[in-house]
């Protein structure tokens, strides 16, 4: 069976991009390559949803490095709203936490204003990681607000 990451691009209409393959790191790498094409749709996008695709086979491996996730996010320089489902939120928040450690919170996702997270809880490692990112962005004058999201829309 194949796994799929579905990334939904919101313009005036929706564009969904999914990559299906058996290896998680190949899937993410392929998605990052497609998103790095110099197309206006990626550099001007203001909303990005990262969620599990319709092929809900839970074979996703945790062998994907944070740098691969960062390669996926890097082209979205105008991104204001990031929506993360409960499966991918922990992985992406670790990437955001790493940006704090590397002191690159202003270089990546410079226009980001809101993060919508499915299954957001009051405490835990995900909340700690996202809190560090939010605090670092606040100190740099680029505030980000985290919202609970029900996974719809």
C-alpha positions as CSV (number, residue, x, y, z in Angstrom):
1,X,0.0,0.0,0.0
2,X,1.0,3.6,-0.5
3,X,1.0,6.5,1.9
4,X,0.1,10.0,0.8
5,X,0.7,13.4,2.2
6,X,-1.9,15.8,0.9
7,X,-1.0,19.4,0.8
8,X,-3.9,21.7,0.0
9,X,-3.1,25.0,-1.6
10,X,-5.8,27.7,-1.1
11,X,-6.1,30.2,-3.8
12,X,-9.4,31.4,-5.1
13,X,-10.0,27.7,-5.6
14,X,-8.3,24.7,-4.1
15,X,-5.4,22.8,-5.5
16,X,-4.5,19.5,-3.7
17,X,-1.2,17.9,-4.3
18,X,-0.5,14.4,-3.1
19,X,2.6,12.2,-3.7
20,X,2.0,8.5,-3.3
21,X,5.0,6.2,-2.8
22,X,6.1,3.5,-0.3
23,X,9.0,5.4,1.4
24,X,8.1,8.3,3.6
25,X,11.4,10.2,3.0
26,X,11.0,9.8,-0.8
27,X,7.5,11.0,-0.6
28,X,8.5,14.1,1.3
29,X,11.5,14.7,-0.9
30,X,9.3,14.5,-4.0
31,X,6.8,16.9,-2.6
32,X,9.6,19.3,-1.7
33,X,11.0,19.1,-5.2
34,X,7.6,19.9,-6.8
35,X,7.0,22.8,-4.4
36,X,10.4,24.3,-5.1
37,X,9.6,24.8,-8.8
38,X,9.7,28.5,-9.5
39,X,6.0,28.9,-9.9
40,X,4.0,31.9,-8.5
41,X,1.5,29.6,-6.9
42,X,4.1,28.5,-4.3
43,X,5.8,31.9,-3.6
44,X,2.5,33.8,-3.2
45,X,0.5,31.1,-1.4
46,X,-1.0,32.4,1.9
47,X,-2.6,29.3,3.2
48,X,-1.1,25.8,3.4
49,X,-2.7,22.6,4.8
50,X,-0.5,19.7,5.6
51,X,-2.7,16.7,6.3
52,X,-2.9,13.0,5.8
53,X,-4.2,12.1,2.4
54,X,-7.2,10.1,1.4
55,X,-5.2,6.9,1.3
56,X,-5.3,6.6,5.0
57,X,-2.9,3.7,5.4
58,X,-0.8,4.5,8.4
59,X,2.6,3.4,7.2
60,X,4.2,6.7,7.7
61,X,7.7,6.3,9.1
62,X,9.4,8.6,11.5
63,X,12.6,8.3,9.6
64,X,12.2,11.6,7.9
65,X,14.7,14.2,8.9
66,X,13.7,17.7,10.0
67,X,15.7,19.2,7.1
68,X,13.4,17.4,4.6
69,X,10.3,19.1,6.2
70,X,12.1,22.4,6.1
71,X,12.8,21.9,2.4
72,X,9.1,21.4,1.9
73,X,8.2,24.6,3.8
74,X,11.0,26.9,2.4
75,X,9.3,27.9,-0.9
76,X,6.2,29.4,0.9
77,X,7.6,32.8,1.7
78,X,4.2,34.6,1.6
79,X,2.5,31.9,3.8
80,X,0.3,33.5,6.5
81,X,-1.8,30.5,7.7
82,X,-0.4,27.0,8.3
83,X,-2.9,24.2,9.0
84,X,-1.6,21.0,10.5
85,X,-3.5,17.8,11.1
86,X,-2.9,15.8,14.2
87,X,-0.7,13.3,12.4
88,X,1.8,15.9,11.1
89,X,1.6,18.6,13.7
90,X,4.2,16.9,16.0
91,X,6.6,16.6,13.2
92,X,6.3,20.2,11.9
93,X,6.5,21.6,15.5
94,X,9.9,19.9,15.9
95,X,11.0,21.6,12.7
96,X,9.8,25.0,14.1
97,X,11.6,24.3,17.4
98,X,14.8,23.5,15.5
99,X,14.5,27.0,13.8
100,X,14.7,28.5,17.2
101,X,17.8,26.5,18.1
102,X,19.4,27.5,14.8
103,X,18.3,31.2,15.3
104,X,16.6,31.2,11.9
105,X,13.0,31.9,12.9
106,X,12.9,35.1,10.9
107,X,14.4,33.6,7.7
108,X,12.0,30.7,7.3
109,X,8.3,31.4,6.9
110,X,8.8,35.1,7.3
111,X,5.1,36.1,6.7
112,X,3.6,33.4,8.9
113,X,1.0,34.8,11.3
114,X,-1.2,31.8,12.3
115,X,-0.8,28.1,13.0
116,X,-3.9,26.0,13.2
117,X,-3.4,22.7,14.8
118,X,-5.8,19.8,15.0
119,X,-5.9,18.1,18.4
120,X,-4.1,20.9,20.2
121,X,-3.8,20.3,23.9
122,X,-2.8,22.6,26.8
123,X,0.5,20.9,27.6
124,X,3.0,18.4,26.2
125,X,6.0,18.2,24.0
126,X,4.2,19.6,20.9
127,X,2.9,22.6,22.9
128,X,6.4,23.2,24.4
129,X,8.0,23.1,20.9
130,X,5.4,25.4,19.4
131,X,5.6,27.7,22.4
132,X,9.4,28.2,21.9
133,X,8.8,29.1,18.3
134,X,6.0,31.5,19.1
135,X,8.1,33.2,21.8
136,X,11.1,33.5,19.5
137,X,9.0,35.0,16.7
138,X,7.4,37.5,19.2
139,X,10.9,38.6,20.3
140,X,11.8,39.2,16.7
141,X,8.7,41.3,16.0
142,X,7.0,38.6,13.9
143,X,4.2,37.4,16.1
144,X,2.5,34.1,15.4
145,X,-0.7,33.0,17.0
146,X,-1.6,29.3,17.5
147,X,-5.2,28.2,17.2
148,X,-7.0,24.9,17.8
149,X,-8.4,23.5,14.6
150,X,-11.1,20.9,14.2
151,X,-9.6,19.6,10.9
152,X,-12.4,20.9,8.7
153,X,-12.4,23.6,6.0
